[in-house]
Amino acid sequence: MTRRTAGRAPALLLLLAPWFLVGPAHPAFAAAQQVSMAQYAFGPAALTVHAGDTITWTNQDKAPHDVTTTSAPIALHSPMLSTGQSFSYTFRQPGTYAYYCSIHPDMRAQITVLAAPTTAPPVASRAHQPASTAAPRSSSAPPMASTDSTPSAQPEPQHAAGDQPQAVAASTHATLDPMLLVAGLVAGVATLCLLLISSRAQGQA
């Protein structure tokens, strides 16, 4: 992390912190309640909920039942429920809802609907502080002189002129036939013998 980024980080946190701490009030999560129709009675007979909650009635008797309000901010009348059938209703209007089964008037119950609670997060005062920005550090450096060294060409060694005749002579001796040397030696010996014989003959005469 550079110094410039490190200097801006505290300022960004100060600007974003109020958004996490301050927000609009939201209603609490809606709840779901169950009411049974069993043994010709509503259970529970008295229930308190909040606006936005949903209540589900389930018939567990063999006889059919329904839900009909006698006094309520909003009239409610459910269809006739057979065994195992259910009916759900979401209460929006606060107030007291008294109801009964229209087929069995002795089945009575009451629901109290309260205003929906709201949850608001704590409010924090927004503090403005000047952002401290560090001066950018100069990153310029003196240019480095490029030193590209190329190896100098080495002259090839020259052979002395005097070495060439020796090489020629050596090659000449290497190419002589040994038979010629033997023939020359035999001829020389024969000539020497003839000269000796000739000299002895002249001395005896």
Secondary structure, 3 states (H helix, E strand, C coil): CCHHHHHHHHHHHHHHHHHHHCCCCEECCCCEEEEEEECCEEECCEEEEECCCEEEEEECCCCCECCEEEECCCCCECCCECCCCEEEEECCCCEEEEEECCCCCCCEEEEEEECCCEECCCCCCCCCCCCCCCCCCCCCCCCCCCCCCCCCCCCCCCCCCCHHHHHHHHHHHHCCCHHHHHHHHHHHHHHHHHHHHHHHHHHHC
